[in-house]
Amino acid sequence: MLIAERHQQILAIVKKHKTISTNELIDLVFVSPATLRRDLIKMEKNGLIKRSFGAVSLIDSLSETSIYIRSQEQIKEKKQIANACMPLLGDNSSYFIDSSSTIGVLLQLFDRFKNSTIITNGIDNARILAETKLLKTYITPGLINYTTNSIIGIDAINYINSFNCNYFIFSCTGVNVNGINEANFEQNAIKKAMLTNSKTKILLVDHTKFDKIYLSKTVNFNKIDYIITDKQPRSEYLEIFKEANVNLIVTS
């Protein structure tokens, strides 16, 4: 088994049990104690799990999830959402892009656009854009958040405030009936600045984000133009979106 596959197996087991002893993991994964120890050290470094004496636990659900976890979750759904977003976009435009892994999937399709400018605080997303020579890409200055590979802080906000963009395309940590929210206050401040300085706001969010409440509220639904998701939300959301004049696009 490849190391990446083994890490996925370990993560699935820990997600199921929330907390599990290393001895139990050894029996379930069929590896030596030394191999498991190396795996767990690397996974903890990447923000996937937390180690304690003789046990392994999930990261606290109230905190911001590691980019390494998010980039490996709901891959099929993210691709469907990205494809549904593309008809709303075009050449000769300017875009604010956040640091989310969902937007990273969308950016892989941006090589078809011409004469467009992107401003992002996402290090991984800037790396994706760097492979496209047809686009002008700016990355914000500021403090690096190593959990999300993003840039935060007042310098980033001031930089964002010097632009006006046609679009802001973003994702979020959670959606509930009261609006859109984030686990990280500093990350939330970045998104609020991009919202303020953009014309059309497009939220890309898979179904697992619904009915989730986190620390910092980003925005009410009446400030969003489009929400693109992979499954039909329950009727309460449909009524709220209609009242807020949100255009809902469901991919399946």
N, C-alpha and C positions, 0 to 999 in steps of 0.2 A: 504493500500500500504506500502511495506517495505521502510525503509529509503533510501537504496541504489537505489531502483527503482525510488523513488521520486527525488533523486539527478540526476539520468539519465534524467528524464523528464525535470527538471529545466535546465540542461545543454543543452539539445536539443532545448529548447525554446530560451535560451540566444544565442546559435549559430545561430539560424535563424534570430534573431532581432539585434544581435551585442551588442546593448544597450537597456535595457528595464526597466521601472519603477517597483519598488517593488509592487505597487498597482495593476499593470497589471498582475504581476506574481501571486499574491494572487488569482485573478480571474481565471487565467488559470490553476493553480495547485490545486485549491479548498482546501486550507489550511488556518489556522489562521495566523494572522500577527506574533504571537510569534513563531509558528512552522517554518514559512518561515525564520524568523530571525536566528533561531538556525541552520537551514539548510545552509543558506548563510554564516554564520560565519565558519562553518566546511568546506564548499566547498572552501572558500577563503584561509583558512589555508592550504588546500591540493593543492593550486595552480590552482584550476579549474576556478575561476572567480575573478573579482575585484569588490568590493563594493564601492559606493560613496553615497552621500546624496540622498536617495530616488531612487537610480537606481543601476542596475547591468550590468556589461560589461564583454566581453570576454577578456582574456589575449592578449596583443599585439602579433600579428602574427609574428613579427620579432624576438621575444624573444623565448627562449627555452621552449617548452611545458612541463607541469608537467607530471611526470611519472604516476600519477593517471589517467590523461586523456589518455595517450598513451596506458596504459595497458588495457583500455576498448574499444579501437577503432580497427576496422578491425580484430576482433578475428578470424573469419572464414578464412580470407585471410592469416593471420599469420600462422595458423595451416597448410594450404596448402603449404605455402612457406617452413615451417619447415620440413614437410614430404619430399618435393622435395630435400632439402639439405642433408638429411641423407645418401643417397647412395654415396655421395662424401667423407664421413668421415669414420673413422674406429678405431679399437683398436690400442694400442701401439703408440699413437700420442700425440702431444702437441698442445695446442690451446690458442691463445689470444682471449678473448671474451670481447666485450664492454658492456656498461650498458643498452642497449636498451631493450624495452619491447618485440620487435620482437624476439630477441635472447633469451629472457626469455622463450618464447614458445618452441623454439628449445631445450633448455636445459632440458626441461621436458622429452625429449626422450633420454637423454644421459645416462640413467641408464643401457642401453644395452652395453655400451663400457667398456672395461677392460684395465688396465695398461696405462691409459692416464692421462695427466697433463693439468690443465687449469689455466691460469692467467687472472684475470679480475679486472676491477675497479668498477664494479657494485655491490652495496650492496645487492639489491634484487636478482640479478643473482647469487651471492655467496651463498645466503640463499637457493636458489633452488638446487645448487650443493652440499650444505652441507648435503642434504638428501640422496645423493648417496655416499655410502661408498666405492665404487669401484674406485672412482676417487680421484686424489690428486689435491687439489684446493689451489691456492695462491690468495690473494687479496692485491692490492697495498696499500701502505701507502699514506698519504697526507691529503688534505683538503676536507671535505665533501660538496658536492653541494646538498642542501636539495631539490631543485626542481626536480632533476633527481635521487636522492638517489645513487649518484656516487661519486667517489673519483678523484680529480684533483690536479694539481700542480706539481712543479718540483720534489718533492720526488717520486711521482707516476711515472713520466717519467723516472727518473734515475733507479727506480726499474724495469720497463719494459725493459730498455736497457741492463739489466743483463741477459736476456733470449733470446733464439732463438727458435721459434716455427714453427711447420709444417704448421699451419693454422692460419689465422686471419679471424674470422667470425664477421661481424658487420652490423649495419644499419646506417641510416643517417637522417638528417632533411629534406634534399632536393636533388633532382637530376635535372640538366638542361643540355643543349647540351654542355656546357663547362666543365662538370665534377660533382663531388660529393661535397656537402657543408653542413656546420653545422651552427646553430644559435649561439653557444657558442664557443668562441675562445679557452678557456682552455680545453673544452671537445675535440675540434678539435686537439689540441696538443697531447692529449693522443692517439687518433686514428692514428695520423701520426707516433708516436713512435712504435705502434703495427704494422703498415704497414711496417715500415723499418726493423723490426726484425722478419718478418715471410716470409715463402716461398710461400704459396698459399693463395690468398686473395679472400674471398667470401662475396659479398654484398647481404643482404636480404632486399628487399624494396618493399612495396606494391604500387599499382598504384597511390595512393593519393599523394605520394612524388614527382612525376614527374612534371617538369615545375615549380619547386619551387627554388627560389634563396634566400640564407641567407648570413649572415655576412662573414663567414670564409670558404674558399675553402679547401677541404681535399686533393683531389687527382684527377688526370686525369684518364680517363677510361683505358688508355693503361697500367696502373699499377694494374688493377683488372683482376683476372682470370675468375671469375664467377659472374654473376648478376642473382638473382632469384627473380621473381616477379609474381604477380597473373594475370596480364592482358598484352596482347601484346602492347608494346609501339608503338607510331606512327612511320612511315617509316623513318623519319629523325634520330631517335635514332637507328633504326636497321642498318642504313648505318654507323653511327658513331661507334657502337659496333663492326661491322664487320671490319672496318678499324683498330680499336684498338685491334683486336684479343681477344675480350671478348666473353666468352661462355655464351649465354643468355638462361635461362631456364624459361619457362612460364608455370604456373600451370593450366591455363584454357584458 
